[in-house]
Amino acid sequence: MGGYGSTRWRWHNKRQTVEESRVLSIFDFKREGLLQPNRFQTGSWWWRNSYTGKKTASINYLINTMSPRPWLRLLYHTLPWNGEERKFDYQVELQTTHCHFGGLRWWFICPLLSNGRPCGRRVAKLYMPPGGFYFGCRHCNDLTYRSSQENDKRVNALKQPGALN
């Protein structure tokens, strides 16, 4: 027992990470001046390869902060591995909270379903994992952080019983 190949570790797949996913960040929208009260605007957002600078994906959006329930509408299409184009058009609710020293803090409300019910989490970032079709919070997309999957021998040494004595 316990010989070479006796475990199933090679069959274990790590969870996808937020670093591998496309991200829509409320901070980026705010920095670009897109989240202003009582406005309606449209535009495009795109992602680039960090090494080559080449545009890899884009998304069109409409932002309506004039209505009592502000929203962000996402419009995009994907080309899955089988070549079939899929078009997507859905809304993400936006919420605001008041800051202690004035101003507004904007949030996305996760649009995905979790166990058959709307998730409804208030989040600052929405993710689309590789192979995914919809933007949602990291919990609904079952995403983790790369750092939580890495192994640090120095930290592991401290975790051993009696290491700090």
C-alpha positions in Angstrom: 0.0 0.0 0.0 1.1 3.5 -0.6 3.3 2.8 -3.6 4.0 4.8 -6.7 0.7 5.7 -8.4 -1.5 4.6 -5.5 -3.1 8.1 -5.2 -5.4 9.9 -7.5 -3.6 13.3 -7.4 -2.8 13.2 -11.1 -6.6 13.0 -11.7 -7.3 16.0 -9.5 -8.2 19.1 -11.4 -7.5 22.4 -9.7 -10.3 24.9 -9.6 -10.2 27.8 -12.0 -8.9 31.1 -10.7 -10.0 34.7 -10.9 -6.6 35.5 -12.5 -7.6 33.2 -15.5 -11.0 34.9 -15.9 -12.2 38.0 -17.7 -13.1 40.6 -15.2 -15.6 43.5 -15.1 -14.5 45.7 -12.2 -16.7 48.4 -10.7 -13.5 50.3 -9.9 -12.6 50.4 -13.6 -16.0 51.7 -14.6 -15.8 54.4 -11.8 -12.3 55.4 -12.8 -13.4 55.9 -16.4 -16.2 58.1 -15.2 -18.9 55.7 -16.4 -20.8 55.6 -13.1 -22.4 59.0 -12.7 -25.9 59.5 -11.2 -28.7 60.3 -13.6 -27.0 59.3 -16.8 -27.5 57.0 -19.7 -24.5 56.0 -21.7 -23.2 53.3 -24.0 -19.7 52.1 -24.9 -17.3 49.2 -25.3 -14.9 47.5 -23.0 -12.1 45.3 -24.2 -9.3 43.0 -22.9 -5.8 42.8 -24.2 -3.1 40.1 -24.0 -0.7 41.3 -21.3 2.3 40.1 -23.3 1.5 41.1 -26.9 -1.0 43.9 -26.3 -3.3 42.3 -28.9 -7.0 42.8 -28.3 -8.5 39.4 -27.2 -12.1 40.2 -26.4 -14.6 43.0 -26.2 -18.0 43.7 -24.8 -20.6 46.4 -25.5 -22.5 47.9 -22.6 -25.3 50.3 -21.8 -25.4 52.0 -18.4 -28.6 53.5 -17.0 -28.3 55.3 -13.7 -31.4 57.4 -14.3 -34.0 54.8 -13.3 -34.8 54.1 -9.7 -33.1 50.7 -10.1 -29.9 51.4 -12.1 -28.5 48.7 -14.4 -25.7 47.7 -16.7 -26.7 45.9 -19.8 -24.0 43.6 -21.3 -24.0 42.7 -25.0 -21.5 40.3 -26.4 -21.0 37.1 -28.4 -18.7 34.1 -28.0 -17.2 31.5 -30.4 -17.0 28.2 -28.5 -14.6 25.5 -29.6 -17.2 24.0 -31.9 -17.5 27.2 -33.9 -21.1 27.9 -33.0 -21.6 31.6 -32.3 -23.7 32.5 -29.2 -25.0 36.0 -28.6 -25.7 37.3 -25.1 -27.7 40.3 -23.9 -28.6 40.6 -20.2 -28.8 43.2 -17.4 -26.8 43.4 -14.2 -28.4 45.4 -11.5 -26.4 48.2 -9.9 -26.7 49.4 -6.3 -25.1 52.2 -4.4 -24.2 52.7 -0.8 -23.4 55.9 0.9 -19.9 56.4 2.2 -19.2 57.7 5.7 -17.5 60.9 4.4 -19.9 61.5 1.5 -20.2 60.2 -2.0 -21.5 56.9 -3.4 -20.0 53.5 -3.6 -21.3 51.5 -6.6 -21.8 47.7 -6.6 -22.8 45.0 -9.1 -25.5 42.6 -8.1 -24.6 39.1 -9.3 -27.0 38.1 -12.0 -26.4 34.3 -11.9 -28.6 31.6 -10.3 -27.3 29.7 -7.4 -29.2 26.5 -6.5 -32.1 27.7 -8.6 -32.4 31.1 -7.0 -30.9 34.4 -7.9 -27.5 34.9 -6.2 -28.0 38.6 -5.5 -24.6 39.1 -3.9 -23.3 42.7 -3.9 -19.9 42.5 -5.5 -17.2 44.8 -6.9 -16.1 42.4 -9.6 -17.8 40.1 -12.0 -15.9 37.2 -13.6 -16.3 35.1 -16.7 -14.1 32.0 -16.3 -12.4 30.3 -19.3 -15.1 28.3 -21.2 -17.8 30.3 -19.4 -20.6 32.3 -21.0 -21.9 34.6 -18.3 -20.4 37.2 -15.9 -21.0 36.5 -12.2 -19.4 36.6 -8.8 -16.5 34.3 -8.0 -18.7 32.2 -5.7 -21.3 31.4 -8.4 -18.4 30.6 -10.9 -16.7 28.5 -8.3 -13.4 30.5 -8.6 -10.5 30.6 -6.3 -7.4 32.7 -6.1 -4.1 31.4 -7.6 -2.3 32.2 -4.3 -4.6 29.8 -2.4 -3.4 27.0 -4.7 0.3 27.6 -4.4 2.5 25.8 -2.0 5.0 27.7 0.1 7.6 25.4 1.9 8.4 28.1 4.4 4.8 28.5 5.5 4.3 24.7 5.6 7.4 24.3 7.8 5.8 26.7 10.3 2.6 24.7 10.3 4.4 21.6 11.5 3.7 20.7 15.2 6.4 22.1 17.4 7.8 24.3 14.7 7.4 27.5 16.8 8.8 26.0 20.1 
